[in-house]
Amino acid sequence: MTGKIMIRFIFVSLPLIILFLIAIAFGALNNQVIAVDFILAKQQVSVATVGAIFLALGFIIGLFSMLAAQFGLRRENRQLKKQLVSDKSQA
């Protein structure tokens, strides 16, 4: 069981930690301010903040698309299990 946990750590947690460290370095080196023009207002925001916002939006969109696919596969799995049970009961 500990082997599976270690593999999960290596393939999930370690890349996230590395990405977080790269993001911190990016934020520390990019302190320039840019003008972001919204529909109703104009805001002065740092490049690192804009990058962090779009990174978070991309993560959330990816998470939702992954969850939608996961729920679809689970629904299909339930239907196939019901079909298998009904086929076994008829045989």
N, C-alpha and C positions, 0 to 999 in steps of 0.2 A: 504494500500500500504506500509506503514512503517513496518508492521509486516513481509511482505515478504522480505524487505530489511534487517531487523534484522536477520531473519533466514538465509538468504544468507551470511551475515557477519559471523554468528556463524559457519556455516558448511563449508565455503570456506576460509575466511580471517583468522580466529582464528587459525586453524591448520597450515596455512602457516606461521603465525607469530611465533607460537611455534616451528615449524621446523627450522625457521631462527635463533631463539635464541639458539636452541640446536646446530646448525651448528657453531654459533659463539663460544659457549663454547667448542665444539670439536676442533675448530681451535686454541683457546687459550691454550688448554691443550696439543696439539700435535704439538710441534715445531720441532720434529725430521725430519731429512733430509734423503730421500731415493734416490737411483739411479734408474732412469727410463731409460731403454735401448730402444731407437727407432731404426729403421732399419739403419739409417745413423749416428746417434749420440747418445751419452749418456748424460743425463741431471740430475743434482741434484735438486730435488724438495721436498718440505715439504709434509708431510702426509696430512695435511689439504688441500693443493692445489690439490693433487691427488683426495682426497675425493670430493672436490667441483667440479672438472672437471667431474668426473663420475656421480655425482648427477645431474649436468646440462645436461649431455648427456642423462641420463635416463629420465629426465623431458622432453627434446625435443623429444625423441623417443616416449614417452607416449603421448605427445601432438599431434604428427603427426598421430599416430595410432588412437587416439580418433577423430581427424578431418576427417580421411579417413572414419571411420565408420559413422560419422555424415553426411558427404556428400552422402554416399551410402543410408542412411535412408531418406535424403531429396529427392534424386532422386526417390526412391521408392514411397515416399509420393506424389510427383508430378504425377507420372504415375498412381497411384491409383485415384487421384483426376480427372485426364483426363478420366480415365475409368468410373468413377462415373458420370461425366457430359455426356459422350456419352451414357451411359446406361439410364440416365434420359431423354435425348432427343429422344431416340428410343421408350420409353414407352409412 
